[in-house]
Amino acid sequence: MSIFKTIKNIIYNPNVYIAVVIGALFGGVSGGAVGLFSGGFIGRSFKICMDCPNQLLGFNIGIFDLNMVAGAIIGMVIGAALGGAITGLITSFHVYRKPHLPKTVSRDNIHEVLISALWTSIEISIGIILGAVIGSLNSPGIGSVTGALIGIILMLLTTIWESRAKK
C-alpha cells in the first residue's frame, strides 16, 4: 500500500478523530497535573523570577513564592500540550490499527469506538501519572518529568507485547 493511500485512509476514517479527541482530553489532564506538580519544583529550584514579591494580585500567597507559581503554570501548559498531543496520537494509532472496529460511525456503533479509545487513553494516562509519581520520589522536579516519559514508553511496550501475545 502506498503512503498516499495510507494517509487517505487515515483521513477518511472517523474513528481516528474520535480517538484523537478522547486521547487529547485524558492526556491533557494527566500531563497538566504532572506539569503543575513538577513545574513548581523546577521553578523554585531554577529561580525563574529573581525579584518576585510574595504577593500575587495583592494577596499574600504564604508558603508559595512566585517562582513556584510561575513554574507550575508553565509546567501545566507544557504538560497539557505534550500529554494531550502524545496521548491523542497514540490513541488514534491504536484505534486505527484495530480491524474489528466499524469503518463508519453511527449512533448504533459509536459505543465500540468510544470504549476502545477510552481504554487506550486511560492506560497511557495511568502510565504518565504512575511514572511521574515514581520519578518524583527520586527528584521532585526533573524526576517526575522523566518518570512520566518512561511511564508512557512502558505502557506502550506492554500494549505491544499484549497484542503480540494475543496473536
C-alpha positions as a LaTeX table, in Angstrom:
\begin{tabular}{lrrr}
\hline
Residue & $x$ (\AA) & $y$ (\AA) & $z$ (\AA) \\
\hline
Met1 & 0.00 & 0.00 & 0.00 \\
Ser2 & 1.37 & 3.38 & $-0.93$ \\
Ile3 & 1.91 & 6.09 & 1.63 \\
Phe4 & $-0.65$ & 8.36 & $-0.02$ \\
Lys5 & $-3.31$ & 5.65 & 0.19 \\
Thr6 & $-2.49$ & 5.10 & 3.88 \\
Ile7 & $-2.77$ & 8.81 & 4.64 \\
Lys8 & $-6.03$ & 8.95 & 2.71 \\
Asn9 & $-7.41$ & 6.01 & 4.72 \\
Ile10 & $-6.44$ & 7.72 & 7.97 \\
Ile11 & $-8.09$ & 10.98 & 6.94 \\
Tyr12 & $-11.32$ & 9.29 & 5.87 \\
Asn13 & $-11.55$ & 7.11 & 8.99 \\
Pro14 & $-13.88$ & 8.77 & 11.54 \\
Asn15 & $-12.59$ & 6.55 & 14.36 \\
Val16 & $-9.28$ & 8.40 & 14.26 \\
Tyr17 & $-10.92$ & 11.74 & 15.01 \\
Ile18 & $-12.86$ & 10.32 & 17.95 \\
Ala19 & $-9.67$ & 8.75 & 19.30 \\
Val20 & $-7.69$ & 11.99 & 18.94 \\
Val21 & $-10.27$ & 13.98 & 20.89 \\
Ile22 & $-10.62$ & 11.43 & 23.70 \\
Gly23 & $-6.86$ & 10.84 & 23.92 \\
Ala24 & $-6.13$ & 14.56 & 23.96 \\
Leu25 & $-8.61$ & 15.12 & 26.79 \\
Phe26 & $-7.22$ & 12.41 & 29.05 \\
Gly27 & $-3.59$ & 13.10 & 28.14 \\
Gly28 & $-4.05$ & 16.84 & 28.59 \\
Val29 & $-5.49$ & 16.43 & 32.06 \\
Ser30 & $-2.85$ & 13.96 & 33.25 \\
Gly31 & 0.02 & 15.84 & 31.56 \\
Gly32 & $-1.23$ & 19.11 & 33.04 \\
Ala33 & $-1.33$ & 17.61 & 36.52 \\
Val34 & 2.21 & 16.27 & 36.18 \\
Gly35 & 3.41 & 19.59 & 34.75 \\
Leu36 & 1.75 & 21.53 & 37.56 \\
Phe37 & 3.49 & 19.41 & 40.19 \\
Ser38 & 6.92 & 19.21 & 38.58 \\
Gly39 & 6.90 & 22.79 & 37.26 \\
Gly40 & 6.50 & 24.15 & 40.78 \\
Phe41 & 9.63 & 22.37 & 41.96 \\
Ile42 & 11.58 & 23.25 & 38.82 \\
Gly43 & 10.55 & 26.92 & 39.06 \\
Arg44 & 11.60 & 27.08 & 42.68 \\
Ser45 & 14.99 & 25.49 & 42.10 \\
Phe46 & 15.87 & 27.50 & 38.97 \\
Lys47 & 14.58 & 30.84 & 40.33 \\
Ile48 & 12.57 & 31.91 & 37.29 \\
Cys49 & 11.72 & 35.27 & 38.83 \\
Met50 & 14.60 & 36.84 & 40.74 \\
Asp51 & 12.89 & 39.79 & 42.45 \\
Cys52 & 9.39 & 38.41 & 42.86 \\
Pro53 & 7.35 & 39.52 & 45.87 \\
Asn54 & 5.35 & 37.07 & 47.97 \\
Gln55 & 2.10 & 38.64 & 46.84 \\
Leu56 & 0.01 & 37.72 & 43.85 \\
Leu57 & $-2.69$ & 40.18 & 42.78 \\
Gly58 & $-2.49$ & 41.88 & 46.16 \\
Phe59 & $-2.93$ & 38.64 & 48.16 \\
Asn60 & $-0.25$ & 37.09 & 50.32 \\
Ile61 & 0.33 & 33.60 & 48.94 \\
Gly62 & 2.14 & 32.39 & 52.05 \\
Ile63 & 4.46 & 29.44 & 51.66 \\
Phe64 & 4.47 & 29.61 & 47.86 \\
Asp65 & 6.77 & 32.04 & 46.16 \\
Leu66 & 6.12 & 33.30 & 42.66 \\
Asn67 & 8.88 & 31.09 & 41.30 \\
Met68 & 6.77 & 28.06 & 42.21 \\
Val69 & 3.61 & 29.63 & 40.80 \\
Ala70 & 5.30 & 30.64 & 37.53 \\
Gly71 & 6.94 & 27.23 & 37.17 \\
Ala72 & 3.68 & 25.46 & 37.91 \\
Ile73 & 1.77 & 27.48 & 35.31 \\
Ile74 & 4.45 & 26.97 & 32.67 \\
Gly75 & 4.68 & 23.27 & 33.53 \\
Met76 & 0.92 & 22.82 & 33.40 \\
Val77 & 0.67 & 24.40 & 29.95 \\
Ile78 & 3.59 & 22.43 & 28.54 \\
Gly79 & 2.46 & 19.20 & 30.22 \\
Ala80 & $-1.10$ & 19.55 & 28.96 \\
Ala81 & 0.07 & 20.26 & 25.42 \\
Leu82 & 2.59 & 17.43 & 25.30 \\
Gly83 & 0.40 & 14.96 & 27.19 \\
Gly84 & $-2.59$ & 15.73 & 25.01 \\
Ala85 & $-0.63$ & 15.52 & 21.77 \\
Ile86 & 1.22 & 12.32 & 22.63 \\
Thr87 & $-1.79$ & 10.54 & 24.10 \\
Gly88 & $-4.05$ & 11.70 & 21.27 \\
Leu89 & $-1.67$ & 10.45 & 18.59 \\
Ile90 & $-1.01$ & 7.13 & 20.27 \\
Thr91 & $-4.71$ & 6.54 & 20.92 \\
Ser92 & $-5.60$ & 7.35 & 17.33 \\
Phe93 & $-2.90$ & 4.97 & 16.08 \\
His94 & $-4.17$ & 2.14 & 18.28 \\
Val95 & $-7.78$ & 2.70 & 17.25 \\
Tyr96 & $-6.82$ & 2.91 & 13.57 \\
Arg97 & $-4.93$ & $-0.40$ & 13.77 \\
Lys98 & $-7.87$ & $-2.34$ & 15.27 \\
Pro99 & $-9.58$ & $-4.16$ & 12.40 \\
His100 & $-12.71$ & $-5.17$ & 14.33 \\
Leu101 & $-13.91$ & $-1.58$ & 14.79 \\
Pro102 & $-16.52$ & $-0.31$ & 12.32 \\
Lys103 & $-15.28$ & 1.83 & 9.44 \\
Thr104 & $-18.30$ & 4.15 & 9.59 \\
Val105 & $-19.59$ & 5.60 & 12.83 \\
Ser106 & $-23.25$ & 5.95 & 13.69 \\
Arg107 & $-25.07$ & 6.28 & 16.96 \\
Asp108 & $-25.60$ & 2.50 & 16.97 \\
Asn109 & $-21.92$ & 1.53 & 16.81 \\
Ile110 & $-20.09$ & 4.51 & 18.31 \\
His111 & $-20.02$ & 2.68 & 21.66 \\
Glu112 & $-17.32$ & 0.28 & 20.41 \\
Val113 & $-15.09$ & 3.10 & 19.20 \\
Leu114 & $-15.55$ & 5.13 & 22.39 \\
Ile115 & $-14.73$ & 2.19 & 24.67 \\
Ser116 & $-11.62$ & 1.33 & 22.67 \\
Ala117 & $-10.38$ & 4.94 & 22.63 \\
Leu118 & $-11.21$ & 5.47 & 26.31 \\
Trp119 & $-9.40$ & 2.33 & 27.41 \\
Thr120 & $-6.26$ & 3.11 & 25.42 \\
Ser121 & $-6.08$ & 6.73 & 26.59 \\
Ile122 & $-6.73$ & 5.76 & 30.21 \\
Glu123 & $-3.89$ & 3.21 & 30.05 \\
Ile124 & $-1.49$ & 5.83 & 28.74 \\
Ser125 & $-2.65$ & 8.42 & 31.29 \\
Ile126 & $-2.11$ & 5.91 & 34.10 \\
Gly127 & 1.41 & 5.35 & 32.76 \\
Ile128 & 2.04 & 9.11 & 32.78 \\
Ile129 & 0.81 & 9.55 & 36.35 \\
Leu130 & 2.47 & 6.45 & 37.82 \\
Gly131 & 5.77 & 7.25 & 36.11 \\
Ala132 & 5.64 & 10.81 & 37.44 \\
Val133 & 4.91 & 9.65 & 40.98 \\
Ile134 & 7.73 & 7.13 & 40.94 \\
Gly135 & 10.12 & 9.64 & 39.34 \\
Ser136 & 9.24 & 12.31 & 41.88 \\
Leu137 & 10.39 & 10.04 & 44.69 \\
Asn138 & 13.94 & 10.45 & 43.39 \\
Ser139 & 13.81 & 14.08 & 42.26 \\
Pro140 & 10.61 & 16.13 & 42.61 \\
Gly141 & 11.10 & 18.29 & 39.50 \\
Ile142 & 13.03 & 16.61 & 36.71 \\
Gly143 & 12.36 & 13.12 & 38.08 \\
Ser144 & 8.62 & 13.42 & 37.63 \\
Val145 & 9.02 & 14.61 & 34.03 \\
Thr146 & 11.37 & 11.77 & 33.10 \\
Gly147 & 9.20 & 9.34 & 35.04 \\
Ala148 & 6.17 & 10.41 & 33.02 \\
Leu149 & 8.05 & 9.84 & 29.76 \\
Ile150 & 9.27 & 6.44 & 30.93 \\
Gly151 & 5.71 & 5.61 & 32.03 \\
Ile152 & 4.43 & 6.35 & 28.52 \\
Ile153 & 7.12 & 4.15 & 26.99 \\
Leu154 & 6.40 & 1.28 & 29.40 \\
Met155 & 2.66 & 1.41 & 28.75 \\
Leu156 & 3.31 & 1.34 & 25.00 \\
Leu157 & 5.62 & $-1.64$ & 25.35 \\
Thr158 & 3.07 & $-3.55$ & 27.40 \\
Thr159 & 0.31 & $-2.92$ & 24.86 \\
Ile160 & 2.61 & $-4.08$ & 22.04 \\
Trp161 & 3.55 & $-7.23$ & 23.95 \\
Glu162 & $-0.07$ & $-7.84$ & 24.85 \\
Ser163 & $-1.19$ & $-7.59$ & 21.23 \\
Arg164 & 1.59 & $-9.94$ & 20.08 \\
Ala165 & 0.68 & $-12.47$ & 22.77 \\
Lys166 & $-2.94$ & $-12.50$ & 21.60 \\
Lys167 & $-1.86$ & $-13.32$ & 18.04 \\
\hline
\end{tabular}
